[in-house]
Amino acid sequence: MKKLIQTSIAILSLVLVISACSSTKNTTTSNVSRGKFVGTWTCNNVSYDGLVQNAVQSVFDQAPPEAFVGSTWKLTNSGNGIYTLTNGTSQTIFWSVYNGGTTGTQFQFKKLYEGDKAKNVAEGYRLDIANNDGSAMTLKSPVTVGNSTGYIVYSFTKNP
């Protein structure tokens, strides 16, 4: 009986060690704190992954991707925000972090116009969060090309 208990304990210990050492799911973008987005950000660069430049003529139903280089994005903790392009065009938005789906954590926003309430606006945009450490952020906008997906990649730095 004593040998049976010792063997059982040894097996349970081995199972515990193996499960503790097993690989974990890559969670680099999951559980990104909402607070890491709050502040004023500048888009420093727009690049392409799996797309040729100029393949996309307009993003966010606003302007060509390159027009967002130098834009500033002011995001408040309440979800309200505004982005301003270098040509002075501004757009009020309501933003949030979406944790779900098969693509992982995403930054999402809705464009708001005079008199709009965010809860009444059904359409919006979702960008994959590639990185956000609170001072630098990379967002990727998926674009379907044939049977594959390419990305417009937006790189931001947080203003002091």
Stockholm file with secondary structure:
# STOCKHOLM 1.0

chainA/1-160         MKKLIQTSIAILSLVLVISACSSTKNTTTSNVSRGKFVGTWTCNNVSYDGLVQNAVQSVFDQAPPEAFVGSTWKLTNSGNGIYTLTNGTSQTIFWSVYNGGTTGTQFQFKKLYEGDKAKNVAEGYRLDIANNDGSAMTLKSPVTVGNSTGYIVYSFTKNP
#=GR chainA/1-160 SS CHHHHHHHHHHHHHHHHHHHHSCCCCCSSTTCCGGGTCEEEEEEEEEEESSCTTSCCCBTTTBCGGGGTTCEEEECTTSEEEEECTTSCEEEEEEEEEECSSSCEEEEEEEECTTCCGGGCCCCEEEEEEEECSSEEEEEEEEEETTEEEEEEEEEEECC
#=GC SS_cons         CHHHHHHHHHHHHHHHHHHHHSCCCCCSSTTCCGGGTCEEEEEEEEEEESSCTTSCCCBTTTBCGGGGTTCEEEECTTSEEEEECTTSCEEEEEEEEEECSSSCEEEEEEEECTTCCGGGCCCCEEEEEEEECSSEEEEEEEEEETTEEEEEEEEEEECC
//
